[in-house]
Structures are given as C-alpha cells and as structure tokens.
Amino acid sequence: MKKPLIMTPGPTGIHEDVRRAMAKDITNPDLDMDFFEYYKITCNKLKELLNTKKDILILNGEGILGIEAACASLIEPGDRILCIDNGIFGKGFGDFAKIYGGEVIYFKGDYRKPIDLEELKLFLEKDSDFKLATLVHCETPSGITNPVDKICPLLKEYGLISVVDSVSSIGGEPLEVDNWQMDIVLGGSQKCLSASPGLTFLSISEEAWNIILNRKTPIKSFYCNLALWKNWYNEKWFPYTQPISDIYGLNCAVDRILKKGDYIERHKIIGSAVRKAIVKSGLELYPIDGYSNTVTTVLIPGGVTFDKIFNHMVGEHNIMIAGAFDYLKDKVIRIGHMGENCYEEKIYLTLKGLDETFKNYGININGSIHKHFVEVM
Ligand SMILES: *Cc1c(COP(=O)(O)O)cnc(C)c1O
C-alpha cells in the first residue's frame, strides 16, 4: 500500500511515539489493577486538555459513539430536545435524538456562518421548554466554529444542559468545559489529537449524571449506556474489555499535546495563513464567518470536479485531501490542518500540490497558493 500524506480533517497523521506506544505489550485490562490507574491517568490528562474537573470516560468507538451514547443515556421517549443546527453534524444530532424517542425541535442557523447569539436568544425567549440542547463546536464539513463559550452559558440562563460535539476542535481550538458551563462534551481520537481512529471520550457534569441516573425508563442500550460506567473506578469494573492498545496511543498523543503546550496558537497561525493564501489565490472559502482553525473548506471553482482534484492530488502528489458529503458533496474541498498535520511543512506541500493541480486543469490562480502561504506565515 502506497502511503499518502493524509491531509484530511480526520483521520490525521500519527506521530511515531504514538505508534510505538500502541505497539507496547498488553496486560489483561479487566484484571490488572494497574490498568485501572492507567485509564484514570489518561482521563486526567484529557481533563487538563478540556479544562474540566468533571468526570471523563473513554469509550471504545469513534466520535459517533460519543454522540449516540449521550443521546441514548439522556433522552427518554417524548423528551423535547433542542437541536442547534447550522451544519451537517448539527442537523444530524437531531437524528440520533430521534432514535431514542426525542421530540426534536430545530433552531436553524445560516449554514455559512456561526450560530447567531441574538437569534438564539430570541428563539429561547419564546420557547425554552427543553430537556437539553445539542450543538456542534466545529462543523467539520463546512469549516465553521461555533461560539460555544457564549452559547452554553446562554443555554444555562434558560435552564438547559448542553451536549456538545467537539470532535474536530478538541486539541485545536480553545475549550474550557467548566468555565463555559458545558455539560457533556465529546471528542474523538482521530482528529486534532492525532491518535488512531477508534476512541471517543466524554466529559459529564453532575447535572447530566443526575438525569442519566434518575430516568423513568431504562436506557435502551448496553454499549451506549453511560450509567453502567458511573462507578468503574471504585468497583474496578469495566462494562467490557478495554481497547488497551488504543488507550496507550491516546495517552501518549494527549501527553505530546500538553507537553508542547503550543497547540492553540499553532492552529490559529496555520489556519489563518491557509485562509489568507486561498483568498489571495482568488479561490473562495465556503464560510462567510466563524472560520475554523482546524479545517479549511474551499468552494470548487468551475471547470474542475472534486474527483479530478482528488485523483490528481493522490496520483501526482501522493497527498489526500477531502471532499464533503450531503449538500456539500462535490461543492467543496477540505484541507485538514489538525494536530500532527498542523505544521508549516505539511501544509506547504499540500498547497503546492493543490496549486499545481488547479493549474493543470486550467483554473486561473492568482500567483501561487503555496507562495502566498509562506508570505503570510
Ligand atoms: C469526525 C467527526 C465526528 C465523527 O464522525 P466520523 O466521520 O465517523 O469520524 C463527529 N462529529 C464531528 C463534528 C466530526 O468532525
């Protein structure tokens, strides 16, 4: 298998140290008391990254499992759920809520902009009778970051707990779970953390635990049942055998991020430089505001298709960039600058490849994308 440089918004490149950690010999994670401590230490590192003192759980499945576990554990049939929707993942959250019987009401924002706080406030003035609100921190398909620092405290003013998908922002954008009064925040291993795909993790507030543990009806799932995890440490019991090698990798990946300590600044600088280079080249960004620092979404110009760009990038440059799906299918390309991919050298190569690709298809580019990038860095 020819290994391309994967510059997609997840999965991302994995550092050699993380791969080595995953190759370590294993123990029996159900019987070895040291593993319970190791799992706890890994959760503590995630707490540091999320700026929270709340409980954290790591579950064996990628980001979608975190979304589904939160919905399965919190939502009972007939519960009114507010789904804050300005993108594909935001809207999709509502589908998970419906699976568990939620009566979903959507607050729909502009899909090219972050959620407007004033509009949300007006909406909540009229109707705030919800059990919880779901929202997405970074809308990965469109490259938009929502102001969760303001949305979650606003929801709290109306007595609403929040369930936030931060899969593509944790480790790339500022996140202060406790200060921003966020109840459930979930992430995945394969985006800005640059660990292998396969793990999700959630921070869970006391208020959320109270709802989960005091339901009228039983949770209709085993794998998605967070209540089973409440006393894992005291009882030294996991609901199922833990993916120990993946957790070794995650622990090492989070360690690297915390030790370097530069991730917020690095994503900000690179994200901004990529956007400036794209705009200077005469290409158009999909978002109009609220630009993500972890992924850049660019409208595909007339005269070329996503397949052509993708195939040429892989075939000629050995670099993989992403398209998108749903209503953005064939409309945009996405460059991930997350975690281990958020370094000048990798981005330079990607933009150089993209520059050649566009020119190969006769697309008019002002100057060179990669040269603009170097200039603005
Ligand atoms: C990546 C991602 C997920 C997880 O979805 P997969 O594409 O299945 O990995 C969930 N939410 C967001 C916002 C994501 O970017």
The ligand as a MOL file (V3000), in Angstrom:
LIG
                    3D

  0  0  0     0  0            999 V3000
M  V30 BEGIN CTAB
M  V30 COUNTS 15 15 0 0 0
M  V30 BEGIN ATOM
M  V30 1 C -15.2950 13.4050 12.6080 0
M  V30 2 C -16.4550 13.9140 13.3400 0
M  V30 3 C -17.3020 13.0450 14.0160 0
M  V30 4 C -17.0980 11.5650 13.9710 0
M  V30 5 O -17.5330 11.1270 12.7390 0
M  V30 6 P -16.7140 10.1970 11.7420 0
M  V30 7 O -16.7220 10.9550 10.4510 0
M  V30 8 O -17.4840 8.9670 11.6600 0
M  V30 9 O -15.3450 10.0160 12.2840 0
M  V30 10 C -18.3430 13.5910 14.7290 0
M  V30 11 N -18.5580 14.9170 14.7700 0
M  V30 12 C -17.7660 15.7860 14.1170 0
M  V30 13 C -18.0600 17.2510 14.1960 0
M  V30 14 C -16.6910 15.3060 13.3900 0
M  V30 15 O -15.8910 16.1610 12.7430 0
M  V30 END ATOM
M  V30 BEGIN BOND
M  V30 1 1 1 2
M  V30 2 1 2 3
M  V30 3 2 2 14
M  V30 4 1 3 4
M  V30 5 2 3 10
M  V30 6 1 4 5
M  V30 7 1 5 6
M  V30 8 2 6 7
M  V30 9 1 6 8
M  V30 10 1 6 9
M  V30 11 1 10 11
M  V30 12 2 11 12
M  V30 13 1 12 13
M  V30 14 1 12 14
M  V30 15 1 14 15
M  V30 END BOND
M  V30 END CTAB
M  END
